[in-house]
Amino acid sequence: MRRALGSGVAGVAALAMLATGTAYAANGTYYSSKQPYIAPQQALDMSYSAAPEGYTITYTEMLARHGSRGLSSYKYDALLKLMGQTASEVDGFVSEEAEQAFMANVQAIIDANVENGYGMLTGQGATQHQGIGSRAYQRNKQLFDQAAADGGKIEYESSGESRATESGENFKKGFDQASGSALTDSYETPTAPAGDGDAAPFQKSPDTLYFHKTENPDGSEKTGEAADIASRYETFVENDETIANAEDYIEDVDASVTVSYDLLSQIFTEDFLKKVDDGTYSWYNTTTGAEDADEDGRDDVTGEDIRNCAIAGDPDELMAQYGEDICGETGKHITSVVDAAMDLYNLYIIAADMQEENTDEHAFDFDQYFTNISPEEGDVFAWILDMEDFYEKGPSYAGQNETYRIAQPLLDDFFDSIDERVAGGATAATFRFAHAETIMPFAALIGAPGSTQQAPAVVDPQSDADVYNYQNNEWRGESVTPMAANIQWDVATRDGIDPQTGKAYTPLVRMLYNEAEVPFNASCTPVAEGSTWYKETELKSCLGLEEKRVPTDEDPTIAVDAGASEDQQQGGDTQTGDQSQNQAGGEGSPESPESAEESSASDQPKTIAKTGAAMIAPAAAAVVLIAAGVTLVFVRRAKR
């Protein structure tokens, strides 16, 4: 089975977003999906456009990824510890000092994750969602104050995974503090609570928020249509030759091997590294380091339990006490220098999400290994990380939609929730908490900024041009799905009859991507030139799978008083002047990648910069990072 690569994060205090959607640090490093969340200046200023004249925001909904976390399980750290132990035995380190530093750093990050909990939010992740929750209230203060007065409800949903629910709990904490606890107990009572205590308000909704696996986070199996959708997706990704060959090509390019040797030669001898690549040395995530062919946690000959855990003890007892992620999957492995380098990269970049856990008791420093990595080499690491997410969870290659059609039930839920509210429902807001694996397909399905372009459908790639690459595709994990990534829709309605249709006025919707106001993709027409508001009927006809779209003959535009629409701002109840927007894009859906090329500047809303991603001034980003206690570093990788 081929290796599956993960994604990661890095950083520095001064951060800027390039027009291509790439977060680019002052020192030239690149990031992937472990990018810690940075609130855009637009969210801090509450400088959002007001709804068109006569319309009032009466509903809002959100999909969010969990916040910053530690290592998801005992794997990268486990494998590098095994590698280090072998190097100690065969004089594979370049020096005694290098050996001591490497082994101490690996053990320290293991200890930090044991204490924090593998797979759980870090202090940084909790703070991120508290801030998003507080700003969600502030942005729509009038809506929520009216809901409190009218007995309105808030609906909270979680995938059921602990870190997703914990993110929601922190979001609710920030929301409740900002609202003076006016809606603390005014939530829809879940039929399947995600837990007790603070988790009790959260409805477990794995069918719409954990759609990529047949097994739910609680260990139960999906049934019915949800099971069919997940099974079809899993089968496709595991067996598609175009994806497999593209991933193998990118991982095996000369640049990947070169940068891996450059990184690891600071620690290990050249002879030792060559023996990794020629198969003399390899490590699997078992207590013996040997391969578990059946991946059943038992030695294939003796039947001995060889499950590898972060601390010594009986694996079953440890998992009962600390959670199942305290012990790693036995199929994870290092069988090449690239494998080892990407594992080290994963530890390096996860440090950006573990600032509060990196303490004197178990302080670790992986920055030292990347100090001399050039911008070009950092680019290669990020490319390797991003390609797996892009091909398996994002737009992927032209002509297919299997990697994002799994998000259609979630899109249906977005529309259904709007319709229920407009029909008189008491739910004023729906807040959903999930994962990168939820955000990426959803963004691709709706053609969100940065997720509009597919790679060539080349089964046997021969050059970089045949695969996803940074030179010709704007997709970046760091901007599509950073930690705490979120997509929010605000819905505005008005009373009366629309003279254009002779029916009740159609609700209007605008989107915020990571709290920055953005247009929908270019196949959707806003209510007026330069506006980021769209009729719901228009969105139903231009978003999602072709067979699920609802054709409409309703004029997508409305008559707008120029003095009362997009030139106004929304900051809670405050109008503050000229509209300021930090993010834009919308090139066309992945199902029609050619629309990205055909769309010209004249096709875009005139008041919105056509960038495809957030534009954040370095100084502003530095202020936000420092205020959050974040010192960013680099990126990462995972293996199936």
DAVEN-V126757 format. One record per residue. N is the residue number from 1. SS is DSSP state (H for helix, E for strand, L for the rest). PHI is phi in radians with two decimals (999 if undefined). NEAR is the number of other ideal C-beta (glycine too) atoms within 10 Angstrom. Layout:
n,ss,phi,near
N,SS,PHI,NEAR
N,SS,PHI,NEAR
This chain:
n,ss,phi,near
1,L,999,7
2,L,-1.24,13
3,L,-1.33,19
4,L,-1.95,16
5,L,-1.67,27
6,L,-1.69,25
7,L,-2.58,31
8,L,-2.72,33
9,L,-2.59,30
10,E,-2.73,31
11,L,3.01,28
12,L,-2.65,21
13,L,-1.19,17
14,L,-1.68,17
15,E,-2.24,26
16,E,-2.29,18
17,E,-1.78,26
18,L,-1.32,15
19,L,-1.08,14
20,L,-1.36,17
21,L,1.67,23
22,L,-1.62,22
23,E,-1.28,28
24,E,-2.20,20
25,E,-1.42,22
26,L,-1.06,12
27,L,-1.61,15
28,L,1.59,14
29,L,-1.44,25
30,E,-2.03,27
31,L,-2.17,34
32,L,-2.18,34
33,L,-1.33,28
34,L,-1.63,32
35,L,-0.96,31
36,L,-1.09,31
37,L,-1.18,26
38,L,-2.19,28
39,L,-1.22,21
40,L,-1.19,25
41,H,-1.02,21
42,H,-1.02,23
43,H,-1.26,23
44,H,-1.22,15
45,H,-1.50,13
46,L,0.98,17
47,L,-1.67,21
48,E,-1.76,26
49,E,-1.21,22
50,L,-1.35,20
51,L,-1.18,24
52,L,-0.94,21
53,L,-0.94,15
54,L,1.65,16
55,L,-1.80,22
56,E,-2.25,14
57,E,-1.20,20
58,E,-2.14,22
59,E,-2.82,25
60,E,-2.54,23
61,E,-2.55,23
62,E,-2.58,22
63,E,-2.08,26
64,E,-2.34,28
65,E,-1.44,27
66,L,-1.04,30
67,L,-1.40,31
68,L,-0.94,31
69,E,-2.37,25
70,L,-1.50,26
71,L,-1.07,26
72,L,-1.22,17
73,L,-2.90,22
74,L,-1.40,27
75,L,-2.54,24
76,H,-1.04,31
77,H,-1.12,28
78,H,-1.10,27
79,H,-1.19,27
80,H,-1.22,24
81,H,-1.15,20
82,H,-1.10,23
83,H,-1.09,27
84,H,-1.13,21
85,H,-1.11,13
86,H,-1.15,16
87,H,-1.05,23
88,H,-1.12,14
89,H,-1.31,8
90,L,-2.04,13
91,L,1.00,11
92,L,-1.57,20
93,E,-1.55,20
94,L,-1.24,18
95,L,-2.84,10
96,H,-1.14,9
97,H,-1.13,9
98,H,-1.10,16
99,H,-1.09,18
100,H,-1.09,11
101,H,-1.14,16
102,H,-1.11,25
103,H,-1.13,17
104,H,-1.19,14
105,H,-1.14,24
106,H,-1.11,24
107,H,-1.16,16
108,H,-1.13,19
109,H,-1.27,28
110,H,-1.09,22
111,H,-1.07,19
112,H,-1.12,24
113,H,-1.31,27
114,H,-1.09,18
115,H,-1.19,12
116,H,-1.34,19
117,L,1.81,18
118,L,-1.02,23
119,L,1.45,20
120,L,-1.67,19
121,E,-1.06,28
122,L,-1.62,26
123,H,-1.02,16
124,H,-1.08,24
125,H,-1.14,26
126,H,-1.12,21
127,H,-1.12,22
128,H,-1.00,32
129,H,-1.31,30
130,H,-1.08,22
131,H,-1.16,24
132,H,-1.11,26
133,H,-1.12,26
134,H,-1.07,18
135,H,-1.25,20
136,H,-1.09,26
137,H,-1.19,22
138,H,-1.06,18
139,H,-1.11,22
140,L,-2.12,24
141,H,-0.98,18
142,H,-1.07,14
143,H,-1.03,21
144,H,-1.31,25
145,H,-1.14,18
146,H,-1.18,15
147,H,-1.07,23
148,H,-1.10,17
149,H,-1.26,9
150,H,-1.63,11
151,L,1.39,8
152,L,-1.20,21
153,E,-2.13,17
154,E,-2.00,23
155,E,-1.85,22
156,E,-1.96,25
157,E,-2.28,28
158,E,-2.40,32
159,L,-1.12,30
160,L,1.81,25
161,L,-1.28,22
162,H,-0.97,22
163,H,-1.22,25
164,H,-1.24,29
165,H,-1.12,26
166,H,-1.09,26
167,H,-1.10,32
168,H,-1.09,28
169,H,-1.07,25
170,H,-1.28,25
171,H,-1.01,27
172,H,-1.07,23
173,H,-1.06,17
174,H,-1.15,21
175,H,-1.11,27
176,H,-1.16,19
177,H,-1.14,14
178,H,-1.15,20
179,L,-1.57,22
180,L,1.18,11
181,L,1.11,12
182,L,-1.13,15
183,L,-2.15,21
184,L,-0.96,16
185,L,-1.79,9
186,L,-1.69,19
187,E,-2.17,19
188,L,-1.13,16
189,L,-1.23,10
190,L,-1.23,18
191,L,-1.46,7
192,L,-2.37,11
193,E,-1.03,15
194,L,-1.36,28
195,L,2.89,16
196,L,-1.78,7
197,H,1.06,7
198,H,-1.14,15
199,H,-1.48,19
200,L,-1.04,14
201,L,-1.29,25
202,E,-1.67,28
203,E,-1.42,20
204,E,-1.27,25
205,L,-2.31,23
206,H,-1.15,24
207,H,-1.11,20
208,H,-1.83,22
209,H,-2.07,26
210,L,-2.49,25
211,L,-1.38,26
212,L,-1.53,19
213,L,-2.30,15
214,L,-1.26,17
215,E,-1.67,14
216,L,-1.35,18
217,L,-0.99,20
218,L,-1.49,14
219,L,1.63,8
220,L,-1.34,11
221,E,-1.75,11
222,L,-1.16,19
223,L,-2.29,10
224,H,1.07,8
225,H,-1.08,10
226,H,-1.08,19
227,H,-1.16,14
228,H,-1.11,12
229,H,-1.12,20
230,H,-1.15,22
231,H,-1.13,13
232,H,-1.07,14
233,H,-1.13,22
234,H,-1.04,15
235,H,-1.12,11
236,H,-1.08,17
237,H,-1.13,19
238,H,-1.24,14
239,H,-2.07,9
240,L,-1.32,19
241,H,-1.27,9
242,H,-1.10,21
243,H,-1.14,25
244,H,-1.01,16
245,H,-1.24,17
246,H,-1.14,27
247,H,-1.15,22
248,H,-1.11,13
249,H,-1.06,19
250,H,-1.14,24
251,H,-1.20,22
252,H,-1.71,11
253,L,-1.10,17
254,H,-0.96,8
255,H,-1.09,16
256,H,-1.13,22
257,H,-1.18,17
258,H,-1.07,12
259,H,-1.17,22
260,H,-1.16,27
261,H,-1.16,17
262,H,-1.03,14
263,H,-1.21,23
264,H,-1.38,22
265,L,-1.22,14
266,L,-1.26,15
267,L,-2.01,24
268,E,-1.96,24
269,L,-1.25,18
270,H,-1.08,11
271,H,-1.09,11
272,H,-1.11,22
273,H,-1.14,22
274,H,-1.11,13
275,H,-1.30,18
276,H,-1.24,25
277,H,-1.26,18
278,L,-1.56,9
279,L,1.59,9
280,L,-1.10,11
281,L,-2.07,21
282,L,-2.70,20
283,E,-2.42,26
284,E,-1.96,24
285,L,-1.39,27
286,E,-2.31,26
287,L,-1.13,18
288,L,-1.63,14
289,L,1.42,21
290,L,-1.52,15
291,L,-1.19,18
292,L,-1.78,21
293,L,-0.99,11
294,L,-1.53,11
295,L,0.88,14
296,L,-1.84,13
297,L,1.41,18
298,E,-2.14,16
299,L,-1.05,17
300,L,-1.16,13
301,L,-1.83,7
302,L,-1.53,9
303,L,1.39,9
304,L,-1.17,12
305,E,-1.21,14
306,L,-2.07,22
307,E,-1.12,21
308,L,-1.76,24
309,E,-2.15,20
310,L,-1.20,23
311,L,-2.32,13
312,L,-1.22,7
313,L,2.56,14
314,L,-1.22,12
315,H,-0.96,17
316,H,-1.11,13
317,H,-1.19,10
318,H,-1.13,19
319,H,-1.18,16
320,H,-1.17,11
321,H,-1.48,11
322,H,-1.90,18
323,L,1.78,15
324,H,-1.15,16
325,H,-1.32,22
326,H,-1.17,22
327,E,-2.00,25
328,L,-1.61,24
329,L,-1.20,22
330,L,-1.24,22
331,L,-1.41,17
332,L,-1.14,24
333,E,-2.75,22
334,E,-2.09,24
335,L,-2.23,17
336,L,-2.72,21
337,H,-1.14,22
338,H,-1.10,24
339,H,-0.96,25
340,H,-1.13,25
341,H,-1.12,24
342,H,-1.23,28
343,H,-1.13,25
344,H,-1.14,28
345,H,-1.04,31
346,H,-1.09,30
347,H,-1.20,23
348,H,-1.04,30
349,H,-1.44,32
350,H,-1.20,30
351,H,-1.05,26
352,H,-1.14,29
353,H,-1.74,30
354,L,-2.17,24
355,L,-1.01,20
356,L,-1.34,17
357,L,-1.64,21
358,L,-1.50,19
359,L,-1.93,14
360,H,-1.02,5
361,H,-1.13,10
362,H,-2.54,19
363,L,-1.38,14
364,L,-2.33,23
365,L,-2.44,14
366,L,-1.72,22
367,H,-1.02,14
368,H,-0.99,13
369,H,-1.37,22
370,L,-1.94,22
371,L,-0.99,8
372,L,-1.72,10
373,L,-1.31,22
374,L,-1.30,13
375,H,-0.97,12
376,H,-1.14,10
377,H,-1.25,21
378,H,-1.07,22
379,H,-1.05,22
380,H,-1.14,22
381,H,-1.00,31
382,H,-1.13,29
383,H,-1.06,25
384,H,-1.05,29
385,H,-1.20,30
386,H,-1.18,30
387,H,-1.11,27
388,H,-1.16,26
389,H,-1.14,26
390,H,-1.04,32
391,H,-1.32,26
392,H,-1.79,24
393,H,-2.32,29
394,L,-1.94,28
395,L,-1.08,31
396,L,1.04,29
397,E,-1.76,23
398,L,-1.07,17
399,L,1.68,11
400,L,-2.07,18
401,L,-2.36,19
402,L,-1.11,16
403,L,-1.33,28
404,L,-2.31,27
405,H,-1.16,22
406,H,-1.10,24
407,H,-1.54,27
408,H,-1.03,21
409,H,-1.03,17
410,H,-1.21,22
411,H,-1.09,20
412,H,-1.02,14
413,H,-1.15,19
414,H,-1.03,23
415,H,-1.18,18
416,H,-1.06,11
417,H,-1.16,20
418,H,-1.10,24
419,H,-1.11,12
420,H,-1.14,14
421,H,-1.15,22
422,H,-1.10,17
423,L,-1.34,7
424,L,1.99,6
425,L,-1.13,16
426,L,-1.52,14
427,E,-1.38,17
428,E,-1.51,24
429,E,-2.76,27
430,E,-2.22,24
431,E,-2.06,25
432,E,-1.98,27
433,E,-2.21,34
434,E,-2.58,28
435,L,-2.49,22
436,H,-1.02,22
437,H,-1.18,21
438,H,-1.67,29
439,H,-1.10,27
440,H,-1.10,30
441,H,-1.15,28
442,H,-1.12,25
443,H,-1.08,27
444,H,-1.17,29
445,H,-1.07,26
446,H,-1.64,27
447,L,1.11,31
448,L,-1.21,26
449,L,-0.89,28
450,L,1.53,32
451,L,-2.17,33
452,L,-1.83,30
453,L,-2.01,26
454,L,-1.71,28
455,E,-1.49,26
456,L,-1.07,17
457,L,-1.55,13
458,L,-1.92,17
459,L,-1.25,13
460,L,-2.16,10
461,L,-1.13,18
462,L,-2.08,9
463,L,-2.64,10
464,H,-1.04,16
465,H,-1.16,12
466,H,-1.47,18
467,L,-2.27,26
468,L,-1.01,25
469,L,-2.63,17
470,L,-1.25,18
471,L,-1.37,9
472,L,-2.23,12
473,L,-2.50,22
474,L,-1.49,23
475,L,-1.10,30
476,L,-2.43,32
477,H,-1.04,33
478,H,-1.15,33
479,H,-1.82,29
480,H,-1.32,32
481,L,-2.57,30
482,L,-1.17,28
483,L,-0.98,27
484,L,1.18,29
485,L,-0.94,28
486,E,-2.62,24
487,E,-2.16,23
488,E,-2.11,22
489,E,-2.03,22
490,E,-1.77,25
491,E,-2.07,25
492,E,-2.03,21
493,E,-2.30,20
494,L,-2.52,18
495,L,-1.37,9
496,L,1.77,8
497,E,-1.94,10
498,E,-1.35,14
499,L,-1.10,8
500,L,-1.21,13
501,L,-1.98,13
502,L,1.29,7
503,E,-2.17,9
504,E,-1.01,13
505,L,-1.02,20
506,L,-1.25,23
507,L,-1.06,21
508,E,-1.91,24
509,E,-2.31,25
510,E,-2.28,24
511,E,-1.98,22
512,E,-2.02,24
513,E,-2.01,28
514,L,0.91,30
515,L,1.20,28
516,E,-1.86,24
517,E,-1.27,26
518,E,-2.32,27
519,L,-1.35,27
520,L,-1.28,26
521,L,-1.13,24
522,L,-1.15,24
523,L,-1.39,19
524,L,-1.81,21
525,L,-1.82,18
526,L,-1.28,23
527,L,-1.20,25
528,L,-2.76,18
529,L,-1.03,13
530,L,1.52,18
531,L,-1.52,24
532,L,-1.88,26
533,L,-1.73,26
534,E,-2.34,24
535,E,-1.18,23
536,H,-1.07,21
537,H,-1.06,18
538,H,-1.17,23
539,H,-1.16,27
540,H,-1.13,20
541,H,-1.62,19
542,H,-2.17,21
543,L,-1.96,24
544,L,1.52,25
545,L,-1.10,15
546,H,-0.96,9
547,H,-1.27,7
548,H,-1.76,15
549,L,-1.29,13
550,L,-1.94,13
551,L,-1.03,7
552,L,-2.48,16
553,L,-1.87,7
554,L,-1.29,15
555,L,-1.06,15
556,L,-1.26,18
557,L,-1.65,15
558,L,-2.36,22
559,L,-1.33,11
560,L,-2.11,19
561,L,-1.31,9
562,H,-0.99,10
563,H,-1.49,8
564,H,-2.36,15
565,L,-2.21,21
566,L,-1.26,25
567,L,-1.49,15
568,L,-1.66,18
569,E,-2.05,19
570,E,-2.11,23
571,E,-2.35,16
572,L,1.19,16
573,L,-1.80,11
574,E,-1.82,12
575,L,-1.72,11
576,L,-2.14,14
577,L,2.23,11
578,L,-1.09,10
579,L,-1.15,21
580,L,-2.21,15
581,L,-2.26,22
582,L,-1.82,24
583,E,-2.51,28
584,L,-2.74,24
585,L,2.49,30
586,L,1.60,31
587,L,-1.81,27
588,L,2.34,21
589,L,-1.34,31
590,H,-1.06,28
591,H,-1.22,22
592,H,-2.31,18
593,L,-1.05,21
594,H,-1.13,11
595,H,-1.12,20
596,H,-1.16,22
597,H,-1.42,10
598,H,-1.41,11
599,L,-1.20,18
600,L,-1.86,9
601,H,-1.05,7
602,H,-1.20,6
603,H,-1.43,13
604,L,-1.62,19
605,L,-0.95,20
606,L,-1.16,10
607,L,-1.61,18
608,L,-2.10,22
609,L,-1.15,14
610,L,-1.53,18
611,L,-2.11,20
612,L,1.50,29
613,L,-2.88,28
614,E,-1.10,28
615,L,-1.94,20
616,L,-2.11,24
617,L,-1.12,15
618,H,-0.95,16
619,H,-1.12,13
620,H,-1.13,18
621,H,-1.12,25
622,H,-1.09,18
623,H,-1.08,15
624,H,-1.11,22
625,H,-1.11,21
626,H,-1.13,11
627,H,-1.10,12
628,L,-1.50,18
629,L,1.30,11
630,L,-1.86,24
631,L,-2.06,16
632,L,-1.38,26
633,E,-2.36,25
634,L,-2.49,32
635,L,-2.51,35
636,L,-2.78,31
637,L,-2.69,26
638,L,-2.27,21
639,L,-2.21,23
640,L,-1.32,15
